Amino acid sequence: MTAARAHHEPPLSQTDPEIARLIAEEEIREGDTLRLIPSENYVSRAVLEASGSVLTNKYSEGYARKRYYEGQQVVDAVEELAIARVKQLFGVDHVNVQPYSGSPANLAVYLAFCQPHDPIMGLGLPAGGHLTHGHGVSITGKYFKSVPYGVRESDHRIDLDQVRALAREHKPKIIWCGTTAYPRTLPFAEFREIATEVGATLCADIAHIAGLVAGGVHPSPVGLADVITTTTHKTLRGPRGGMVMCRAELAKDIDRAVFPGLQGGPHNHTTAGIAVAAKEALAPEFKAYARAVVDNAKVLAEALASRGFRLITGGTDNHLVLLDLTPKNVPGKVAAKALDRAGIVGNYNSIPFDPRKPFDPSGLRIGTPAVTSRGMGKDEMLKLAAWMDQVVAAPEDEALLARIAGEVKELCRSFPAPGIPV
Ligand SMILES: *Cc1c(COP(=O)(O)O)cnc(C)c1O
């Protein structure tokens, strides 16, 4: 046992009261509002402690037992633990836990498998894809020849016929299968078939759904995709970070691409947080959590539909609901801002074939990962739907918004958020 050590310095509240106060304010904001942004969550106190540790002080370029700096006795053990737990959690041969976040994880895949100007395919941003899957403003759209695919106009599901036709025509080096605003199960097997036919590397980007995959409530791309990238901070409920998983024979290519190809020293405090989150995700309670995320999303979706909200694809299979507010005669941004004033925090979002502009779109994107982490269930989802209905019906009624914000705060008091002092 190491003896407990005491601090010999003053705390943040004394050395920098401005930042200390802002952090305290954010704790209150996160604690007293309903967090519905589907990419957000609450990490546990344990994950916060690990990611706020002295591991942030250490340089460790390279990989465990093959570093370019000395003093790696502890860091090697941390990274090896993180890797072993993630491999067990997802059942993969290899994982690189060093990417700084989801976007750098994806860049590493391009670096591993593409040359500049090679054709690549991903779901277009307006259809629910991610910037890093080849969007024009992203480096991935500027340095590679991006061939976006979309969703069908009839039902807003991924248009696999179009994916196949474009893949045959353009012979992409990489095909991305991954989404940020798609409420349905991803068809990994169908993508595998297409990628094999045209000789593309299939990359599943499970940033949003990693926790659902780990919890067994969304099909896993393992055994189908060549490479799997993810963030660690969305449904997986870890610290802000990224990972790349792959079969053993691609391990060297991926590792070389992350370091020295793209990054310098890994963020060891984050690696420790990932190890802690992976341990939490391996516990049986995490499966129940993942199930509850999906159940809550379904209840919320049905309750909203019964109140006249239009749901993209008509419902949800996962953690998120994409609403088309056109029938409510309220733009997405107006609704999102009014909901925020009422303590209900989501985000305005484009919908497929949106007639409005991306900065002022028709949709609202909400999700259940964070409220489920607080232990909320069916009753709370029904309340939430009722509040949302009231706000969207009168987004300029400030008295109404203030009253609902108070009720939201009251509800939140009964469901303390992980990691936040009460
Ligand atoms: C969030 C997300 C990313 C990017 O993650 P960052 O950590 O924000 O860089 C990449 N791909 C998908 C599908 C995402 O949802």
The ligand as a Tripos MOL2 file, in Angstrom:
@<TRIPOS>MOLECULE
LIG
   15    15     1     0     0
SMALL
NO_CHARGES

@<TRIPOS>ATOM
      1 C1        -18.7310   12.2520  -32.9790 C.3       1 LIG1
      2 C2        -18.3390   11.5510  -34.2270 C.ar      1 LIG1
      3 C3        -17.0320   11.6230  -34.7380 C.ar      1 LIG1
      4 C4        -15.9910   12.6260  -34.2480 C.3       1 LIG1
      5 O1        -15.6590   12.6120  -32.9620 O.3       1 LIG1
      6 P1        -14.9210   13.8490  -32.2830 P.3       1 LIG1
      7 O2        -14.4780   13.2400  -31.0000 O.co2     1 LIG1
      8 O3        -15.9320   14.9300  -32.1480 O.co2     1 LIG1
      9 O4        -13.7660   14.2240  -33.1660 O.co2     1 LIG1
     10 C5        -16.7080   10.8550  -35.8330 C.ar      1 LIG1
     11 N1        -17.6060   10.0570  -36.4190 N.ar      1 LIG1
     12 C6        -18.8810    9.9770  -35.9770 C.ar      1 LIG1
     13 C7        -19.8340    9.0690  -36.6670 C.3       1 LIG1
     14 C8        -19.2890   10.7280  -34.8730 C.ar      1 LIG1
     15 O5        -20.5470   10.6640  -34.4570 O.3       1 LIG1
@<TRIPOS>BOND
     1     1     2 1
     2     2     3 ar
     3     2    14 ar
     4     3     4 1
     5     3    10 ar
     6     4     5 1
     7     5     6 1
     8     6     7 2
     9     6     8 1
    10     6     9 1
    11    10    11 ar
    12    11    12 ar
    13    12    13 1
    14    12    14 ar
    15    14    15 1
@<TRIPOS>SUBSTRUCTURE
     1 LIG1         1 GROUP 0 **** ****
